Amino acid sequence: MHRRSTRPRGSASRTGLFAAAGVFLVLSGVFAWVYVGRTSPGTQPADVPRIEPPPDLGHLARGSGTGTLAGAGKLFVQIVDPGTPGRIQAEITADRSEPLPDRQVRMDMPRAWVYLRDGRSLSIEADRGVATTPDGGASSRPEDAVLEGAVVVRMYAAVAGANRPVDGAAEPLVTMRTTRLRVDAVRGELEIPERFALDTAGLAFTGRGLMLLYNEPESRADLLRIAERYSCTYRPRSLTPGLPPGPARADNASRQATLPAGTTSTPAPPREDAGRTTAPARPAEVAGHTIYHATFPSGVEVRQSGRALAADRAEAWVRLIGHALPEGAIAPVVVEVEPRAAGSTPPTRPTTPESPTGARPDERHAGAAPATTPLLPTGNEPVEIVWAGPLDVVPVQGEVAELARNDVHLRFTSDRDGGVTITDPAGHVHATGRRLDYGATRREASLRGATGEAATIARAGTGAVTAERIDASLGTGVVRVPVAGTLNADEAGRESPRGVTWSREAEFRMAMRDGAVTNQVREIRMTGDVRARDAAGTLGANTVTATFADAAGDTTLSRILAIGAARAADREGGEVSGDTIDAAFQPRDGRPALTHATITGNAVAGKDGRVVRAESLDAVCVPSNTGVRVDRVEARGAARFDGEDDQHAQAETIIAWPDTHVAHLSGEHSKVWRGPSSVEGHRIILDGTNRTLDVIGEGTIRHTAQRNSAAEMTTVSWTHGLRYDDVAESGACTGSVLAITRRGEHDSETLSADTATLDLATVVRADGTSVKELVTLDAFGGDRPATLEARRASITDPHVLERMLYVEGGVIRSSMATGTVTIPTRGKLLTVGPHDATQPARGPSRGDTPDFSRGTALFSWTTSLTLNRAAGTADMLGDARLVHDRGDGSPRSQLDADELHATFRERPTSTQAAAGAMNAVDLVTATATGNVRLISGVRELRGERLTYDAGKALIDASSTPPRLVTLADRAGSSPVRAESLRWHLRTDRVEVTGVRPVTTPR
């Protein structure tokens, strides 16, 4: 009936029949990786029970047995724990026993109870059995045995106040059934050659051909082999938690031997701590640890409700401390797998270090959450585990890299690209790779491809992550890609119009809700030449971080932060770049809509030939019929705008409203320019719709033109403000207006007024481009008259004045194109001729008395002046007067008339002017009409018409008879009357024509 094994002997041991129970808990430990709902003691929810750890094989008896034969050959044997005198380690009974040859004992209905140190108990029963004892007696501890018939092994949880459960009063934690079980205690072998079935609250397993080799001196199993698997099913929701390890029952920890009458053994004295509930001290051997390696050779598949994990083979590494899994070796992975209605109360979840009670506000929300699929099957439905070939479990000497951070580690592998697959049709998830690792203690998963080959995790409608390695922490919700990879909108992993690539690493942070991992992404961070693209445009940077938030029960993009050489472009040609791009979004119509964007550090934005540069750019966006539109843009720090048609602007700050085409420039160096014209000020307002420009406060206009092959620059400044209308091509400035025009290096003009207006005209250049040219400049006086001063400085000394033209009046209208000056009010005109090089220039300033130096002519009038500087003429109306100093020592002359016409010319000097210099400098002639009066020295001349040749110092006067010309001597001599008269002023010689007698009163 009993056949001895021909296999090589293992280490010498005396484990007894009850050692057979150890295999089932070891087997449970091997398959414990599929269980992801285990929690720490005291925090275990009712709907997520714990699975029992592998057995503490060191607890199995090594002591001697004591027993007796009752009537009718009944058997009763107690085995005492040699390490704890008085503690019963096991009890063996049989309804009938009969000695057989070769030291064997046959038993009918044998049953054994094994009492483990943690309070649990083990029951073994069969229809019949044969055991071998050292002396052939039934009371001896068996060396080996064969149990047959209905062999049943059960594991029970600890029962308070009792050493074992009452028959039928408790559900076993583990139940194993078979028809034949063989134990060789000397060899340390346990064998189930036939079919067997293992059933726990969470695991149902059937197989054939189980072999266990146990090394008692090393306190470990040297081999666990299951030749063939028939079925393996894990039932997460059906688990019923047993009493977790912790304080054991006092009566079990210090249980006294109860021997039947007539036995020779003496009961051990009671322990001092009997009756108290205390945690028993672990034996010394549990301080060490044992590592086991399990291999599933081929055809591995894990299935659950349509979800499947498949691989060519699988491996598992398990660390046992004291022959049991360490507490927390298989950490809980709570995954939210059912959508939750908005506002509903979330189910109770266990408290874990990663998700303490009172989680962060951003991780607790009541919105609906779509189902999620982790890398390992989870959920409430049964899990079926499939493989082909034998399952081997062997110990590993020394430490292994797989357990550097975990006590349980799983690995699924394939030699084929994409041979490891994870599919979830309901969640539309598909993942492929060559290797999948899972550390059950830290809940860390890693999916990898071969070198140069990518692993992929894809979700239909969302996209696919593709990289050589993808790591995930199921406890923290962090997915990390430590290598280059892609995130494509195409879930098949193919290149698509929408996706992201990176060259260094990426990290995806999923939302945690009450300790559960959801598929709601919280943050994505990518580094290393990140490039994102979609139908709208592209984004690139050294690092890109995308943040997501809850909205109406769903997850939506809330922020994108791009750092380091950041750049973005749209499909319509718009581009932005800078050291940092920070964009904020809000949900709109189920999609994220851009609400705010900030670009900092060398910020640049451009589109359609328009470019803005600044230290920082800030844009505010609002909804529009086509999506979003930019409502406001603010550029700060050395801001500059370059537009089409040679339009430019710069300021410390530029704020623009694109819809209304309005822009505000502020800062000391604010400036707007186009072609040769520019406007500067501390505050400038541009209105593109109305095409106006306003300068608030002081400012300056600068304009450059080419006139007669010479460069001409005009600068107009003011203190109060400017308004320019580009449609009318005219502007007005107020407050101490000063306009300075420079021609060449030595000629300049200065216009001073309280207010001024300027008109521009569009001129087409030879190259086809158009520019604004200054046409007229009108000055208006206030408390003081407006003035115009034209100067030419010495070529050798710019502080020496050679020529000057000075005009003042209530209004001065200047034509920049024709050189015409019109004063429609009372005014004065002063010309200053050549000076000695040693004489300093002393032209009149505003309100000063003119300097009558050599070659000076002063004109005044009451009605108007028209000065044509190009032609060298001046026409004055209304009480016109000329005061002239010829600079040759002759008396100064004063000429008065109703009207006065003067001509000017430029005489050669030591400082020849460049082309385009002013012409109206020296008086040539003056023609006076109407009530003419000339005073020179002591003589006075009156007539109707008079021509004054300033160069010759010659006067020709005439009148139409009966009117006559009269020349009188104010010293008292008789006057001369004639029709015409010529007066040589230098010689004081007078030539008279048509003399008339002088009649005196009688």
Order of alpha helices (4+ residues) and beta strands (2+ residues): alpha-beta-beta-beta-beta-beta-beta-beta-beta-beta-beta-beta-beta-beta-alpha-beta-beta-beta-beta-beta-beta-beta-beta-beta-beta-beta-beta-beta-beta-beta-beta-beta-beta-beta-beta-beta-beta-beta-beta-beta-beta-beta-beta-beta-beta-beta-beta-beta-beta-beta-beta-beta-beta-beta-beta-beta-beta-beta-beta-beta-beta-beta-beta-beta-beta-beta
